[in-house]
């Protein structure tokens, strides 16, 4: 399909991560960028030239994907292991984005998300100097996240600076997009932007995530026996998505030879899984790396039930994006989270899974036993309801279209 001519102005996207980096923010930004290109816009992206989770991965400095012009800048990503290095990388990225963004031709508007926190600063500077509107896509909330995770103290100087910057960009933004009602409430406490705020969750990449039956799934055949019941956690293992309760329960269930736990992905929290495997040598736990995007349908479909985690302290701060991919491939959800939260709303309202609290290992073991004994036809019904919920409320064409409508709004 040929790209329509760019009859409108240029939309500038500022981000650290972008495809083919597997980080979710970059995937969503590309979906929106490609749709905006199809609508006749020119879209230019400035991003880091190295992987977010794996900085040894180097991406092309310049390329075009689906009509989107991608420009990647050097010395802007040094990995996630050191906070000082992350800050240095973010600052260098910000400076380069400002210098380049000031000279983008026919600039019409700017899209920026919250990864890293320095990108919104670049958007503010460019917006002030070129008098162009910002669409602010809030995918997580800081400094709230680092406060709740114990990284900085509330009221400290960095926190006061971050909150000042938050108020500035919320005031400057032409439109603000948040992911759920809990995030909306938290943002309103920083600045009342109700009149220009839209609430919409991110979408599953359902064009890459149709359900694959176990018998037709080569990925599953490679990693587990045919009769194995698979509980899977897939994606970023972060401080805000703790899985220790489920991991401890899995250790107690090694006598159930028919159940296996697969932890797929990366992130700082993955070390707990790897350390547990090294120390305990469990027979029922596997650790696997991030899977290529084009094979995600196979890895996600390999599960019988998907584990989704939301930390007790981060409701309204981060959004449980993993739940949508699991639903898109027709799998029930085992939710490890507080209640209420956005994910528990979905699970309870649509009757697509089970809920357990953090810290209650014995309850987790009991629920896992119940799941294991659930008749296959009941699991299939729950999976079908999950898929129908995606089609009805969370499909990519619907939500990506809504987001692009917000980008194009002039009032």
Secondary structure, DSSP 8 states (H G I E B T S, - for coil): -------S-EEEEE-S--TTS--HHHHHHHHHHHHHHHTT-EEEEEEESB-SS-TT-B--SEEEETTEEEEEESS----SS-HHHHHHHHHHHHHHHHHHHTT-TTEEEEEE-SSSHHHHHHHHHHHHHHT-EEEEE-SB-TTHHHHHTTSS-TTSHHHHHHHHHHHHHHHH-SEEEESSHHHHHHHHHH---GGGEEE------GGG-----GGG-HHHHHHS-TT-EEEEEEEE--TTS--HHHHHHHHHTTT-TTEEEEEEEESTTHHHHHHHHHHH--SSEEEE----GGGHHHHHHT-SEEEEE--TT-BTTB--THHHHHHHTT-EEEEES-SSSHHHHHHHHHT-EEEE-TT-HHHHHHHHHHHHHS-HHHHHHHHHHHHHHIIIII-HHHHHHHHHHHHH---
